[in-house]
Structures are given as C-alpha cells and as structure tokens.
Amino acid sequence: MNPRPFALRGEHITLEALIKAADLNEQRDLSRAVIAAGEVRVNGEVETRRGRKLRAGDVVQLARDQVRVVDADPAQ
C-alpha cells in the first residue's frame, strides 16, 4: 500500500493535528482516543504521544490508511 502525501506547511506538525488535517479518523474529535489506545503507527512503530512532531519523510498509519509527510511545494 502506498501512502498518500500530506504537504507540510511548516517545519513540523503534531501527530494529533495531522490525523485531523489528513482526515485519517472519520470522527476527528476521537483523535486523542485512537492515539492513546495505541492504534496509530509512526514509521512502523506504535506512537501514543499526540504531540509527537512529524517532519517530512515520516509515515503515519491508522487502520488501513497511510499518510507520508512531504515538504510543501515552494512554487505554490
């Protein structure tokens, strides 16, 4: 499965913010719960810190959905 790209607008984004912004969780208000429950993986490892800073190259997985953080296109 190829992760879909998520364009980073700054230096980093927190895990909780990425889950909400990338619509990885159908119920956005449950982002904290799925992180705390150990349902989220970052670069293949379970991550329970909602404030984890993600940078370009990181891959986040929740259930079958995967997102790769990429640098935003500077030309845009």
N, C-alpha and C positions, 0 to 999 in steps of 0.2 A: 504494500500500500504506500503510495506516495503522499507525503504530507502536503497540504495546500499552504501557500505562502501567506504570511501576515507581515505587512510592511511596518517596520518600526519607525516611529516619528521622532524619536529622540535617542538618547544613549541606551536606555533600557525601559522595560515595562514590567510591572509586578505580575506574578502568576495570576492572582485574582482578577486584575484588570484585563489581562489577556483573555482569560476564559470568558469574561463578559463581552469584550470587544469583538472577539472572533466567533461569538455565538457557539461555543463548544458545549454549553449546557442549555438545554431548552428552557429551563427555568433559571434565569440569570440570578435571581435572589438566593439560589441554593449553591452558589459558587463556593462559599466558605465551607459548607457542609461536605461537598464532594472532595474538597482538598483535605479537610480534617479526617475524612473517612479513608484516606489513602487510595482514592480512585484515580488520582492524576499522576502521570509519569512525566518526568522531565529528562530528556536524553536517556530514556530507558529505565530510570530509577524512580521509585515512588517518592513523591515530594509532598510534604504536609505543611510546608511554610507558605502561607498565602502571600507573604511579602517577598518571596524569592524573586530576585531581579533576573530578568531574562534579557539576553542580548542576541544579536544576530548569530544565527547558526544553531540556536537551541531548538529542540523539537519537543513539543508538548502533546501528550496523548491523554484523551479522556474517552473511555469506552473504545469505539472503533474510529473516532475522529482524531486526526493528527494535524498539527499546525507547525510549520517551520518559521521561526522568526527571521526575517530578512531585512537588510537595510532598505530604507525607502529610496526610491529613485530620485537623485538630486535634481534631475531635469524637470521634475513635476512641480 
